[in-house]
Amino acid sequence: MALMVGARVLARNLLRPWSRLPDAVPGRTGPAAGGGDGVRCFGSPRVLVETDPAKGVAVIKLKNPPVNSLSLEVLTEFVISLEKLENDKTFRGVIVTSDCPGIFSAGLDLTEMCGKSQAHYAEFWRAVQELWLRLYLSNLVLIAAINGVSPAGGCLISLTCDYRVLADNPKYNIGLNETLLGVVAPSWFKDTLVNTVGHRTAERALQLGLLFPPAEALRVGMVDQVVPEDQVHSTALSVMAQWLAVPDHARQLTKSLMRKPTADRLVKQRDADIQYFLQFVSRDSIQKSLRMYLDKLRQKKG
């Protein structure tokens, strides 16, 4: 209970009220990248939101440089941004993308999983669960406009979306590569991938920690479309129009039929899943692996 209260307090402190971007004027509309007249720009420190009420579409942009790592703060701000859009009946669809060139998201922030307290690990993992549940079960149409590399948690975010558009750049690999770090992808990560690409492809990809280049990601069904890099956003908008042409109630009920059984498996065992994560991440061998990997990253930066 204390952790849940702590998360709520953090959420209120982070975004109360929602802050407008520096160049946005309250009560007025302003231009936004990829948008036109009538696009409103809102934001939080690490998650930007551009809304176009006329089209009923919003764009959520991750902005946590250098690699859009999913820290506790980013996870919390992402959930709050999505919740705000879901509660505003003006919006029917969201495009999820990145504001950091060449990086969609490098995944979970490993510093949140290394050298911290048990209470912190629990709060962090509950936030990861919450983002996945919110995205996976959202009544909104979610289109991933993947404009950069997307390993691990970045891949997971894209897999929760209804449709994935990937930029055709050989450097932009995508996949759940946790095993390469000595980490096991949770069962609900696995389920999300299996539901997308099938059991055998998922089994091989998860065990080997495979990262797929665009052409291969398209072939196995991890993404739905690969387009030139400068056409990712426009393609996402075109796809969005197709999905929004379907009556909301029919599409939403169908989505629930397809996804609720998978989500329910986590909902029924959230506390057990957190306890398993605590036991796993607290192992000396895991902490050692994480420290070594983080040290390598620091050396590269140096």
C-alpha positions as CSV (number, residue, x, y, z in Angstrom):
1,M,0.0,0.0,0.0
2,A,2.8,2.4,0.8
3,L,4.3,1.8,-2.6
4,M,1.0,2.5,-4.3
5,V,0.6,5.8,-2.3
6,G,4.2,6.7,-3.1
7,A,3.6,6.2,-6.8
8,R,0.4,8.3,-6.7
9,V,2.3,11.1,-4.9
10,L,5.1,10.9,-7.5
11,A,2.6,11.1,-10.3
12,R,0.9,14.2,-8.8
13,N,4.2,15.9,-8.2
14,L,5.5,15.2,-11.7
15,L,2.5,16.5,-13.6
16,R,0.3,18.9,-11.6
17,P,-0.9,20.6,-13.6
18,W,0.2,19.5,-17.1
19,S,2.9,21.8,-18.3
20,R,2.8,23.4,-21.7
21,L,6.0,23.4,-23.8
22,P,8.0,26.6,-23.6
23,D,6.8,27.9,-27.0
24,A,3.2,27.0,-26.5
25,V,0.8,29.8,-25.4
26,P,-2.1,28.9,-23.1
27,G,-5.4,29.1,-24.9
28,R,-3.8,29.2,-28.4
29,T,-2.9,26.6,-30.9
30,G,0.6,26.3,-32.3
31,P,2.6,24.3,-34.9
32,A,4.1,20.9,-34.2
33,A,6.4,18.7,-36.1
34,G,4.4,16.7,-38.6
35,G,1.2,18.7,-37.8
36,G,-0.5,21.8,-39.1
37,D,-2.9,24.4,-37.9
38,G,-4.9,23.4,-34.9
39,V,-2.2,21.2,-33.4
40,R,-1.8,21.8,-29.7
41,C,1.5,21.0,-27.9
42,F,1.5,19.8,-24.3
43,G,4.2,18.1,-22.4
44,S,5.9,16.9,-19.3
45,P,9.7,16.9,-18.8
46,R,10.3,13.6,-20.6
47,V,7.1,12.8,-22.5
48,L,5.8,15.3,-25.1
49,V,2.3,15.3,-26.4
50,E,1.0,17.0,-29.5
51,T,-2.7,16.9,-30.0
52,D,-4.8,17.6,-33.0
53,P,-8.4,17.8,-31.8
54,A,-9.8,18.3,-35.4
55,K,-8.4,14.8,-36.4
56,G,-8.9,13.2,-33.0
57,V,-5.3,12.1,-33.0
58,A,-2.4,12.8,-30.6
59,V,1.3,12.1,-30.9
60,I,3.2,11.0,-27.8
61,K,7.0,11.6,-28.2
62,L,9.6,10.1,-25.8
63,K,12.2,12.7,-25.0
64,N,14.6,11.3,-22.5
65,P,18.0,11.7,-24.1
66,P,20.4,10.3,-25.0
67,V,18.6,6.9,-25.5
68,N,15.0,7.4,-24.2
69,S,15.7,4.9,-21.4
70,L,12.5,4.1,-19.4
71,S,13.2,5.4,-16.0
72,L,10.6,5.5,-13.2
73,E,9.8,9.1,-14.1
74,V,9.4,8.3,-17.8
75,L,7.1,5.4,-17.1
76,T,5.0,7.5,-14.7
77,E,4.7,10.4,-17.1
78,F,3.9,8.1,-20.0
79,V,1.0,6.5,-18.1
80,I,-0.4,9.9,-17.0
81,S,-0.2,11.3,-20.6
82,L,-2.0,8.3,-21.9
83,E,-4.6,8.4,-19.2
84,K,-5.3,12.1,-19.9
85,L,-5.8,11.3,-23.6
86,E,-8.1,8.3,-22.9
87,N,-10.2,10.5,-20.6
88,D,-10.7,13.1,-23.3
89,K,-13.3,11.8,-25.7
90,T,-11.9,14.2,-28.4
91,F,-9.1,11.7,-29.1
92,R,-9.5,8.3,-30.7
93,G,-5.9,7.5,-31.7
94,V,-2.3,8.0,-30.6
95,I,0.9,7.8,-32.5
96,V,3.8,6.7,-30.3
97,T,7.2,7.8,-31.4
98,S,10.5,9.4,-30.4
99,D,11.9,12.9,-30.2
100,C,15.5,11.6,-30.0
101,P,17.1,11.1,-33.5
102,G,17.9,7.5,-34.2
103,I,16.5,6.1,-31.0
104,F,13.0,4.9,-30.4
105,S,13.8,3.7,-26.9
106,A,16.7,1.6,-25.6
107,G,14.4,0.0,-23.0
108,L,14.3,-0.1,-19.3
109,D,16.7,2.2,-17.4
110,L,19.1,-0.3,-15.9
111,T,20.2,2.2,-13.3
112,E,16.7,1.7,-11.7
113,M,17.6,-2.0,-11.3
114,C,21.1,-1.7,-9.9
115,G,22.2,-0.8,-6.4
116,K,18.8,0.3,-5.2
117,S,16.5,-0.7,-2.3
118,Q,13.9,-3.5,-2.5
119,A,11.2,-0.8,-2.1
120,H,12.6,1.0,-5.1
121,Y,12.7,-2.1,-7.2
122,A,9.1,-2.9,-6.4
123,E,7.9,0.6,-7.2
124,F,9.8,0.5,-10.5
125,W,8.5,-2.9,-11.6
126,R,4.9,-1.9,-10.7
127,A,5.3,1.1,-13.0
128,V,6.6,-1.1,-15.8
129,Q,3.6,-3.4,-15.3
130,E,1.2,-0.4,-15.3
131,L,2.5,1.0,-18.5
132,W,2.2,-2.3,-20.3
133,L,-1.3,-2.8,-19.1
134,R,-2.3,0.7,-20.0
135,L,-0.9,0.4,-23.5
136,Y,-1.9,-3.2,-24.2
137,L,-5.6,-2.6,-23.2
138,S,-6.0,1.0,-24.3
139,N,-9.3,1.7,-26.1
140,L,-7.4,4.2,-28.3
141,V,-5.9,3.1,-31.6
142,L,-2.1,3.0,-30.9
143,I,0.3,3.2,-33.9
144,A,4.0,2.9,-33.2
145,A,6.1,5.1,-35.5
146,I,9.4,3.5,-34.8
147,N,12.1,6.1,-35.9
148,G,15.1,4.5,-34.3
149,V,16.6,1.5,-32.6
150,S,14.2,-0.4,-30.4
151,P,15.6,-3.1,-28.2
152,A,14.1,-4.7,-25.1
153,G,11.6,-2.3,-23.4
154,G,11.5,-0.2,-26.5
155,C,10.4,-3.2,-28.5
156,L,7.8,-4.0,-25.9
157,I,6.2,-0.6,-26.2
158,S,5.9,-1.1,-29.9
159,L,4.5,-4.6,-29.5
160,T,1.6,-3.2,-27.4
161,C,0.5,-1.0,-30.2
162,D,-2.1,-2.0,-32.8
163,Y,0.2,-1.3,-35.7
164,R,3.9,-0.8,-36.1
165,V,5.7,1.3,-38.8
166,L,9.5,1.0,-38.8
167,A,11.9,3.3,-40.6
168,D,14.0,1.5,-43.3
169,N,17.4,2.1,-41.8
170,P,19.7,-1.0,-41.4
171,K,20.8,0.4,-38.0
172,Y,17.3,0.4,-36.6
173,N,17.2,-3.1,-35.0
174,I,14.2,-4.2,-32.9
175,G,13.7,-7.1,-30.6
176,L,13.6,-8.4,-27.0
177,N,17.3,-9.0,-26.3
178,E,17.2,-9.4,-22.6
179,T,19.1,-12.7,-22.5
180,L,22.2,-11.0,-23.9
181,L,22.3,-9.0,-20.6
182,G,21.8,-12.1,-18.5
183,V,18.2,-11.1,-17.8
184,V,15.1,-13.2,-18.5
185,A,12.2,-11.5,-20.2
186,P,9.0,-11.8,-18.0
187,S,6.2,-14.1,-19.0
188,W,4.1,-11.1,-20.1
189,F,6.9,-9.8,-22.4
190,K,7.0,-13.3,-23.8
191,D,3.2,-13.5,-24.3
192,T,3.2,-10.2,-26.1
193,L,5.8,-11.4,-28.6
194,V,4.2,-14.8,-29.1
195,N,0.9,-13.1,-29.8
196,T,2.7,-11.0,-32.5
197,V,5.0,-13.4,-34.3
198,G,4.0,-16.9,-33.2
199,H,5.5,-19.4,-30.8
200,R,8.5,-20.7,-32.7
201,T,9.8,-17.4,-33.9
202,A,9.3,-15.9,-30.4
203,E,11.1,-18.9,-28.7
204,R,14.1,-18.6,-30.9
205,A,14.2,-14.8,-30.7
206,L,13.9,-14.7,-26.9
207,Q,16.5,-17.4,-26.2
208,L,19.1,-15.9,-28.5
209,G,18.2,-12.3,-27.7
210,L,17.8,-11.5,-31.4
211,L,17.6,-8.0,-32.7
212,F,16.0,-7.8,-36.2
213,P,16.9,-5.3,-38.9
214,P,13.9,-3.8,-40.7
215,A,13.5,-6.3,-43.5
216,E,13.8,-9.3,-41.2
217,A,11.4,-7.6,-38.6
218,L,8.9,-7.2,-41.4
219,R,9.3,-10.8,-42.6
220,V,8.7,-12.4,-39.1
221,G,5.8,-10.0,-38.4
222,M,7.4,-8.0,-35.6
223,V,6.4,-4.8,-37.6
224,D,3.6,-4.3,-40.1
225,Q,5.3,-1.9,-42.5
226,V,8.8,-0.7,-43.3
227,V,9.0,2.7,-45.0
228,P,11.7,5.3,-45.8
229,E,12.7,7.2,-42.7
230,D,11.2,10.5,-43.8
231,Q,7.8,8.8,-44.4
232,V,7.4,7.1,-41.0
233,H,5.1,9.8,-39.5
234,S,3.0,10.3,-42.7
235,T,2.5,6.6,-43.0
236,A,1.4,6.3,-39.4
237,L,-1.2,9.0,-40.0
238,S,-2.5,7.2,-43.1
239,V,-2.7,3.9,-41.2
240,M,-4.4,5.7,-38.4
241,A,-7.1,7.0,-40.8
242,Q,-7.8,3.4,-41.8
243,W,-8.2,2.2,-38.2
244,L,-10.4,5.2,-37.3
245,A,-12.8,4.4,-40.1
246,V,-14.0,1.4,-38.1
247,P,-16.7,2.2,-35.5
248,D,-15.0,2.5,-32.1
249,H,-17.3,0.2,-30.2
250,A,-16.8,-2.7,-32.5
251,R,-13.0,-2.2,-32.8
252,Q,-12.6,-1.8,-29.0
253,L,-14.6,-4.9,-28.1
254,T,-12.7,-6.9,-30.7
255,K,-9.4,-5.7,-29.3
256,S,-10.5,-6.7,-25.8
257,L,-11.5,-10.1,-26.9
258,M,-8.0,-10.6,-28.4
259,R,-6.0,-9.1,-25.6
260,K,-7.8,-9.4,-22.3
261,P,-6.9,-13.0,-21.6
262,T,-3.2,-12.2,-22.0
263,A,-3.5,-9.1,-19.7
264,D,-5.6,-11.0,-17.1
265,R,-2.7,-13.4,-16.6
266,L,-0.6,-10.5,-15.3
267,V,-3.5,-8.8,-13.4
268,K,-4.2,-11.9,-11.4
269,Q,-0.6,-12.2,-10.3
270,R,0.9,-8.7,-10.2
271,D,2.2,-9.0,-6.7
272,A,3.7,-12.4,-7.4
273,D,5.3,-11.0,-10.5
274,I,6.8,-8.2,-8.5
275,Q,8.1,-10.6,-5.9
276,Y,9.7,-12.8,-8.6
277,F,11.4,-9.7,-10.0
278,L,12.7,-8.7,-6.6
279,Q,14.2,-12.1,-6.0
280,F,15.7,-12.1,-9.5
281,V,17.2,-8.6,-9.6
282,S,18.6,-8.9,-6.1
283,R,20.8,-11.9,-6.9
284,D,24.5,-11.1,-6.6
285,S,25.1,-12.5,-10.1
286,I,22.4,-10.3,-11.7
287,Q,23.7,-7.2,-9.8
288,K,27.2,-8.0,-11.0
289,S,26.1,-8.4,-14.6
290,L,24.2,-5.1,-14.5
291,R,27.2,-3.3,-12.9
292,M,29.6,-4.6,-15.5
293,Y,27.2,-3.6,-18.4
294,L,26.7,-0.1,-16.9
295,D,30.5,0.3,-16.4
296,K,31.0,-0.5,-20.1
297,L,28.5,2.1,-21.1
298,R,30.2,4.7,-18.9
299,Q,33.5,3.8,-20.5
300,K,32.1,4.3,-24.0
301,K,30.8,7.7,-23.0
302,G,34.2,8.6,-21.6
